[in-house]
């Protein structure tokens, strides 16, 4: 857990949605971009109040929120529902929603329809897709249909099996150069930003310096244009220890367990609820109620 001194919080953000074009301006100014995942109305609302720039409704919700063992099983219906809940709370940041596995890989039409659902039904401002290769066609198709797209390179969880598991990518010269080429291709296809996950800082910095679109890193060092962390990881809400790329800024799971434990103990020893938790009746109404319950009174059912 982090023991860094607390810094003053951000100023209250101005009302209205952050313009998409502001992200490129932030990169130009050298102003770091803050992105956090959120999966429901409470987390979206917290991210909104904290003044972040981007909220990602990640398909990591599959493991974090829905109990799946990977991101692969999560469905479009589930992602749309989670996105719609999040956008109700995140009214200022740009909300980017992951397109789940096999919602966009098959062809351009499927990709456009999936993105359209996220925007129209989910309320997302943009969508995110993983990889390069045929994904480049999908990026061009979706942006051509008028919907912004964020790319994602490095460790791409939807295809982690092909990558040999959840491992850092670009750790040799050939694979690092491939990432640089893919990043440029993603920009050329029309993406407005690019997530770089679990790549060496030298590679992430080289990509960030070559692109005009902003890069958002996770496990990619400080040379990217912004950073993203999973809400549950940075707040210590997960069931397992977060990966090394995470800085944990709170331990809310321990606090939650202790709170529920104390509640359970109070219920069991009958100290909860106490008088302060009760609603009372006026004295005359309480007396009338008690009289109506007497055995000699036959009209209890008519109260």
C-alpha positions in Angstrom: 0.0 0.0 0.0 1.2 3.5 -0.8 2.5 5.7 2.0 3.0 8.8 -0.1 1.9 12.1 1.4 -1.5 13.1 0.3 -1.6 15.9 -2.3 -4.4 18.4 -2.7 -7.3 17.2 -4.8 -8.1 18.7 -8.2 -10.3 21.7 -8.6 -13.9 21.0 -9.3 -14.2 20.4 -13.0 -16.2 22.7 -15.2 -19.6 21.3 -16.2 -20.0 19.6 -19.5 -18.3 16.7 -21.3 -14.5 16.9 -21.9 -14.0 17.5 -25.6 -12.3 14.7 -27.5 -10.0 17.2 -29.1 -8.7 18.3 -25.7 -6.7 15.0 -25.4 -4.5 15.8 -28.3 -4.0 19.3 -26.9 -3.0 17.8 -23.5 -0.4 15.7 -25.3 0.9 18.8 -27.1 1.1 20.7 -23.8 2.8 17.8 -22.1 -0.1 17.6 -19.6 -0.5 14.0 -18.3 -3.8 12.4 -19.1 -5.6 10.5 -16.2 -7.7 7.4 -17.1 -9.3 5.0 -14.7 -11.6 2.0 -15.2 -15.1 2.1 -13.8 -17.8 -0.5 -14.2 -21.0 0.9 -12.6 -22.7 4.1 -11.4 -20.9 4.4 -8.1 -17.4 4.0 -9.5 -18.3 6.3 -12.5 -19.5 8.9 -10.0 -16.4 8.6 -7.9 -14.2 9.0 -11.0 -16.3 12.0 -12.1 -15.9 13.7 -8.7 -12.2 13.0 -8.6 -11.7 14.9 -11.8 -10.2 12.2 -14.1 -10.0 12.8 -17.8 -11.1 9.4 -19.2 -13.1 6.6 -17.8 -12.7 3.1 -19.4 -15.5 0.6 -19.0 -13.0 -2.2 -19.5 -13.8 -5.8 -20.4 -11.8 -6.5 -17.2 -15.2 -6.2 -15.6 -15.5 -9.8 -16.6 -13.1 -10.8 -13.8 -13.4 -7.8 -11.5 -17.2 -7.5 -11.4 -18.8 -10.7 -12.9 -16.6 -13.4 -11.6 -15.3 -14.9 -14.9 -11.8 -16.3 -15.0 -10.8 -14.1 -18.0 -12.1 -11.3 -20.2 -13.2 -13.7 -23.0 -16.7 -14.7 -21.7 -18.2 -11.3 -21.1 -21.0 -10.5 -23.6 -22.1 -7.4 -25.5 -25.3 -7.3 -23.4 -23.2 -7.3 -20.2 -20.8 -4.7 -21.4 -23.7 -2.4 -22.6 -25.4 -2.7 -19.3 -22.2 -1.9 -17.4 -21.4 1.0 -19.7 -24.9 2.5 -19.4 -24.6 2.4 -15.6 -21.2 4.0 -15.7 -22.1 6.8 -18.0 -24.9 7.9 -15.6 -22.2 8.6 -13.0 -19.3 9.8 -15.2 -20.8 12.9 -16.8 -17.6 15.0 -17.3 -14.9 12.5 -18.3 -14.9 10.9 -21.8 -16.2 7.4 -21.4 -14.5 4.7 -23.5 -16.1 1.2 -23.6 -14.2 -2.0 -24.5 -15.7 -4.0 -27.3 -15.7 -7.6 -26.0 -14.1 -10.6 -27.6 -15.7 -11.6 -30.9 -17.9 -8.6 -31.1 -15.7 -6.9 -33.7 -13.1 -9.5 -35.0 -15.3 -11.1 -37.6 -16.0 -8.3 -40.1 -16.5 -4.6 -40.4 -20.2 -4.8 -40.2 -20.2 -6.6 -36.9 -17.6 -4.1 -35.6 -19.8 -1.1 -36.6 -22.9 -2.6 -35.1 -21.1 -3.5 -31.8 -19.7 0.0 -31.6 -23.1 1.5 -32.4 -24.7 -0.4 -29.5 -22.0 0.9 -27.1 -22.6 4.5 -28.2 -26.4 4.4 -28.7 -27.4 2.1 -25.9 -24.5 2.3 -23.5 -23.9 6.0 -23.8 -20.2 5.6 -24.5 -18.3 8.5 -26.1 -15.9 6.1 -27.8 -14.9 2.4 -28.0 -11.7 0.5 -27.6 -10.4 -2.5 -29.6 -7.3 -4.6 -29.2 -4.4 -5.4 -31.5 -3.4 -4.5 -35.0 -3.6 -6.8 -38.1 -7.2 -7.1 -39.2 -8.2 -4.8 -36.3 -6.8 -1.9 -38.4 -9.7 -2.4 -40.8 -12.2 -2.4 -37.9 -10.7 0.8 -36.6 -11.1 2.5 -40.0 -14.6 1.1 -40.4 -15.8 2.3 -37.0 -14.3 5.7 -37.3 -15.7 5.9 -40.8 -19.1 5.4 -39.3 -18.6 8.4 -37.0 -17.5 6.7 -33.8 -14.1 7.4 -32.1 -11.8 4.4 -31.5 -9.0 3.9 -29.0 -6.4 1.3 -29.8 -4.6 -1.2 -27.5 -1.2 -2.8 -28.0 1.2 -4.8 -25.9 -0.4 -7.2 -23.5 -3.9 -7.6 -25.1 -6.0 -9.7 -22.6 -8.5 -10.9 -25.2 -5.7 -12.8 -27.0 -3.4 -13.5 -24.1 -3.3 -17.2 -24.9 -1.7 -16.5 -28.3 0.8 -14.2 -26.6 1.8 -17.0 -24.2 -0.2 -15.8 -21.2 -0.3 -12.5 -19.3 3.2 -11.5 -20.1 5.0 -8.2 -20.9 5.5 -7.7 -24.6 8.2 -6.0 -26.8 11.1 -7.2 -24.7 13.4 -7.9 -27.6 14.3 -5.7 -30.5 12.2 -7.4 -33.2 9.0 -7.5 -31.1 9.6 -3.9 -30.0 10.0 -2.7 -33.5 6.8 -4.5 -34.5 4.9 -2.6 -31.7 6.3 0.7 -33.1 5.1 -0.2 -36.6 1.7 -1.4 -35.3 1.3 1.8 -33.2 1.8 4.0 -36.3 -0.6 1.8 -38.3 -3.3 2.2 -35.6 -2.8 6.0 -35.7 -3.1 5.9 -39.5 -6.3 3.9 -39.3 -7.9 6.7 -37.4 -7.6 5.9 -33.7 -7.7 9.0 -31.4 -5.5 7.4 -28.7 -3.6 4.2 -27.9 -3.3 2.1 -24.7 0.1 0.5 -24.2 0.0 -2.3 -21.7 3.0 -4.1 -20.1 5.7 -3.0 -22.5 9.2 -1.7 -21.6 9.4 2.0 -20.9 11.9 2.6 -23.7 9.5 1.1 -26.2 6.5 3.0 -24.8 8.5 6.3 -24.9 9.6 5.7 -28.5 6.0 5.0 -29.6 4.7 8.1 -27.7 7.3 10.3 -29.3 6.5 9.1 -32.8 2.7 9.4 -32.6 0.6 12.6 -32.7 -2.2 10.8 -30.8 -1.9 10.4 -27.0 -0.7 7.1 -25.5 -2.1 5.8 -22.2 0.2 3.4 -20.3 -0.3 0.7 -17.8 2.9 -1.1 -16.8 4.6 1.0 -19.6 6.6 3.5 -17.5 6.3 7.2 -17.2 7.1 8.1 -20.8 3.5 7.8 -22.1 1.1 10.7 -22.4 -1.2 9.3 -19.6 -1.8 6.5 -17.3 -4.7 4.1 -16.5 -5.3 1.8 -13.6 -8.2 -0.5 -12.7 -10.5 1.1 -10.1 -10.6 -1.9 -7.9 -6.8 -2.4 -8.0 -5.9 1.2 -7.0 -8.4 1.2 -4.2 -7.5 -2.2 -2.8 -11.0 -3.7 -3.5 -9.7 -6.9 -5.2 -9.6 -10.4 -3.7 -6.0 -11.0 -4.8 -2.9 -8.9 -4.7 -2.8 -6.6 -7.6 0.0 -6.9 -10.3 3.3 -5.1 -10.0 2.1 -2.4 -12.4 -0.4 -1.1 -9.7 0.1 1.5 -7.0 -2.5 0.8 -4.4 -3.8 4.1 -3.0 -6.3 2.7 -0.5 -7.3 -0.5 1.2 -11.1 -0.4 0.9 -11.6 -4.2 0.9 -10.2 -4.5 4.4 -12.3 -1.6 5.6 -15.4 -3.1 4.0 -14.8 -6.5 5.5 -14.3 -5.0 8.9 -17.5 -2.9 8.6 -19.6 -5.9 7.6 -18.0 -7.9 10.5 -19.0 -5.3 13.0 -22.5 -5.1 11.6 -22.8 -8.9 11.9 -21.6 -8.9 15.5 -24.1 -6.1 16.4 -27.0 -8.0 14.9 -26.0 -11.2 16.7 -25.7 -9.5 20.1 -28.9 -7.5 19.5 -27.1 -4.1 19.8 -28.4 -3.3 16.3 -30.9 -1.9 15.7 -30.9 0.5 18.6 -33.6 3.1 19.5 -32.0 5.7 17.3 -32.7 3.5 14.2 -36.4 3.2 14.9 -39.5 5.0 13.8 -42.0 5.8 16.6 -45.8 6.3 16.8 -47.6 9.2 18.5 -48.6 8.1 22.0 -52.3 8.3 21.3 -51.9 6.2 18.2 -49.8 3.6 20.0 -52.5 3.4 22.8 -55.3 3.0 20.2 -53.3 0.2 18.5 -52.7 -1.6 21.8 -56.4 -1.3 22.7 -57.4 -2.8 19.3 -55.2 -5.8 20.0 -57.0 -6.7 23.3 -58.8 -10.1 23.2 -62.1 -8.4 24.2 -62.0 -6.3 21.1 -63.4 -8.2 18.0 -62.4 -5.6 15.3 -58.7 -6.2 15.1 -59.1 -7.1 11.4 -60.8 -3.7 10.8 -58.0 -1.5 12.0 
